[in-house]
Amino acid sequence: MKKTGLLFLTIFLLVGCGTSEKQNNSQAQFIAKASENPVYSAFNKPIDFGSIKQEDIRDAVISIKQISNSALNEIILVKEGERTFENTMKALDNLYANLDMISSIIYLIAYTHPDSLIRNEALQSNTVLDKYLNDIKLNESLYTAVKTYTQSKEAQNLKGYQSKFLSETIIKYEQNGFALSNANRSQLKTINNELSALEQQFSKNIAAYKDSLIVSESDIKGLPEEYKKARKLQNGNYKIDLSSPSYFPFMRYSKSDKARKQLFMKYYNRAAPENLEVLQQLLQKRLEKANLLGYKTFSEYTLENLMAKNPTTVWEFETSLKENVKAKSKEDIKELLAIKNRDIKDSDVINRWEYSYYSNILIQEKYQLNSEEVKQYFMLDDVIDGLFKITQSLFNLEYKEIENPSVWHEDVRMFKVYQDHKIKGVFYLDLYPRDHKYTHAGCFPIINGKMTEKGYQLPNVSLVCNFPKPTENKPALMPHTDVVTLFHEFGHVIHHIVTNVNLHSQAGTNVTEDFSEAPSQMLENWAWKYDVVKLFAKHFKTREVIPQELFDKMLATRDVGSGIKAANKLFFGTYDLALHDTYNPFGEESTTDVFKNLQNDIMPFPYVEGTHFEASFGHLRNYGSTYYGYLWSLVYAQDMFSVFEKNGILDEVTGLRFRDIVFANGNSKEALDLVKTFLEREPNNIPFLKGLGLEKN
């Protein structure tokens, strides 16, 4: 904590002001700030993103720390015997809500804003706020206040979401080191601050990294004309950058094996070598933290409060899939080798840079499916319109676009969401790539829902993507994989918006990390159902609905490479777990060595010397030991979708049950209990195995 924050808190504590006079002073400060600084906003009013300047971010960081210190003081000074859920736990949740709101706005700006001064100020502020949050988590007076409340008669009789919030808060405090000596707790605070800085640097290096490959006309042979036109240089060559709309089509269509390998080498070395050292330090600090808290590994520390509970369970889960996945991936490789051997005799290896290219040929020849033909039916505007209509009908929602919104970039769109004719929340769409923007597709929460004295606080959230931007002569056309991605990410948006829980800390997507992807993964299935897709998939010129025959070919290709795709998820989950559970970051083995060994064991592609994909594996920042959750949560996602398959994929009754049972409850109830309630039975993995093409009956 900076000196200004400590001084502010010290003054309050020394004055010894009574809580009756000072209660809610922090909330009044927060409300007053809304008229002075656009980073703040009045209750349920739009955030004035367009007016935010560099100095506003700097001021917001200072003021939210002061406001949070005031809130801390209010909680700490409650008199003995007068503690209640309202003045202790609800007050703590309000503290987190206000701090998280400002932090989330600044975090979004850091990875999306086009102005470098504003963006860099936000990046620096992220580190400051992370450190401040670490200080709050290690505030002994606050811990004592909560611990004292647990001894009260009211606390011991709490039920439902209140009991869950209290017990989980105490567990988190204990994980934050309150069983440690003062000296060790001080050391833990230092480690946490160092971790925050390293995590910020890791993400910053990825976002800032820029590279490209200059290729000739012969190297780009096979690419669509509009792709070539957008990247042509004055000298007749072409500049291929490493963004998704550039990289993935090139790897799929370029006939030049040499050029594909060159681009692959660049892509698999993003943010290297800088992030190799950052990652090493990150893993060292995470292990130091876990050991200090009494855990053998960082995985033990991380998984304790998740559905899996411990590393052994995750290792068993991944091991149980390994042989089936490897067997299917070997079958997939055989199909690709049959094609490669027509050009290169006696080939027995498919390299990573060859996979998309030969897969595309396989799909074209075996299933007569042309990916470029498929794209003609998925114009971005049509897909968004269809996604909106389907989710509005299925979950009884209504979206209304706001004209001339105050946003951080001219491409950003803003929508209000209504449920039962009452406003429910706000979401933003930031769909196109640009320099220094977050490079993947992701859901960025801004404001969480929660109950307040003024009514329900409206959730705000932004969908940040990198889909192809329309050109002057042609609309944005999406590969079907991007359609699936959009359905997935929009699932997170709905999850965030339709929450109806009382506490900020339990709202929306604030569920356990190994369940957070399940609702969104379930929504992907709608992009694979013809009765759904025909509602919006229309040829961008003729407006013909996508033919059933073409869609059937797409569906037939879904299992093509399913083993390789599953192996990829299994590999990354295992790599993440290994780095945080079995790897010694102080030893001689490098993170690249671990990557190489696991890739050669799990993946059908041999490791390529000189590559360092882990340097740009952004999930390592936030998913320490929890990347397995993608497959873990898919088990529940596919099982929940089986209910829609049984009742009708557009059945509104089932949709409303899912909305009100799974989406709306957030983390106010145990995730497994929500799944069981929706299924009306125990979950199983049969739909999961079928979905991967690993089991047909």
Buried (B, 14 or more C-beta within 10 A) or exposed (E): BBEEBEEBBEEBBEEEBEBEEBBBBBBEBBBEBBEEBBBBBEEBEBBBBBEBBBEBBBBBBBBBBBBBBBBBBBBBBBEEEEBBBEBBBBBBBBBBBBBBBBBBBBBBBBBBBBBEEBBBBBBBBBBBBBBBBBBBBBBEEBBEBBBBBBEBEEBEEBEEBBBBBBEBBBEEBBBBBBEBEEEEBEBBBEBBBBBBBBBBBBBBBBBBBEEBBBBEEEBBBBBBEBBEEBBBEEEEBBEBBBBBBBBBBBBBBBEBBEBBBBBBBBBBBBBBEBBBEBBBBBBBBBBBBBEBBEBEBBBBBBBBBBBBEEBEBBBEBBEEBBEBBBEBBEBBBEBBBEBBEEEEEEBEEBBBBBBBBBBBBBBBEBBEBBBBBBBBBBBBEBBBBBBBBBBBEBBBBBBEEBEEBBBBBEBBBBBBBBBEEEBBBBBBBBBBBEEBBBBEBBBBBBBBBBBBEEEBBBBBBBBBBBBBBBEEEBBBBBBBEBBBBBBBBBBBBBBBBBBBBBBBBBBBBBBBBBBBBBBBBBBBBBBBBBEBBBBBBBBBEEEEBBBEEBBEBBBBBEBBBBBBBBBBBBBBBBBBBBBBBEBEBEEEEBBBEBBBBBBEEBBBBEBBEEBBBBBBBBBBBEBBBBBBBBBBBBBBBBBBBBBBBEBEBBBBEBBEBBBBBBBBBBBBBBBBEBBBEBBEEEBEBBBBBBBBBBEEE
